[in-house]
Every structure is written in structure tokens, then in C-alpha cells.
């Protein structure tokens, strides 16, 4: 299975870059010989180019949900995004719509997409550091994703070579 871990966000807009920071932390902790880790500051149709050819894609991005605490993590799927109202332009589409279009066009898109969304508090201040609460949660979030995905050291999809 060819897996892509994709951290999304803008690394110069405070908490908006948390998806990228968590992806880097996961990459630091797991054997990335069987997971490709990358980051992007894009959305919608632009994501189709990045995710083609993978069997599974795990996205990490920021989210703001009223009444939730910063650093809280949500596991979403494409159906949860169908009502997304925030678009980069009137010509852009959300990820669920982009995937639907890509499949109709016959693109080699992943069969499985998981989305880890991290509650943030400040997505608009120009700052390369996350807010203190979100920054403290990065390591814990990375560990939770590693465990949820089964990417710990004890589980490796490649058999270890046997010494002769």
C-alpha cells in the first residue's frame, strides 16, 4: 500500500501551520521508507495533483469549531467536508467535490482518505510559531496519529531482513 501523509496549512499564519508541524513531527518519529511525508499550502483541485497514485492519504490540517478547545483533534472523512464554506476563490471547490470530479475524470485517486483536523485559536496572525496551547499539543497529536494509523515501531509493513 502506497501511503501519503500530507500536512496542510500556511506556516507563516500562526496556528494555520499546525498541519505541517504535526506532519514533520510524525515524519521524525516513524520509518518513512514506506510512508511519503510532504506538506502543502494548497486546497481543493490543487490537492488532486499531490494525491494521485497513492492508495491511502492521511491529511493533517487546522480547523476552527466553535466551543472546542485548542489542540483538540478530530478525525474526519470526505463527507464531513461537503458543506465547507471557506474557499480560496469563487472558482475553487472543497476537497470532497474535487475528489468527486477527479474520480469522474478517471484519475488514479486514493481509495482511503483520512483527515485529522486540529482545533486552533489563531489562524490570522503572521507568526511562524503556533499559539502556546496548540504548540504544546503538537507532540501529543503526532503520537495519537502514529498510534491510530498503526505506524509505531512495532508494526512495519516491510519484513526485516534476516542475517545469514
Buried (B, 14 or more C-beta within 10 A) or exposed (E): EEBBBBBBBBBEBBBBBBBBBBBBBBBEBBEBEEBBBEBBBBBBBEBBEBBBEBEBBBBBBBBBEEEEEBBBBEEBEBEBBEEBEEEEEEEBBBBBBBBBBBEEEEBEBBEEBBBBBBBBBBBEEEBEEBBEBBBEBBEEBBBBBBEEBEBEEEEBEEEEEEEE
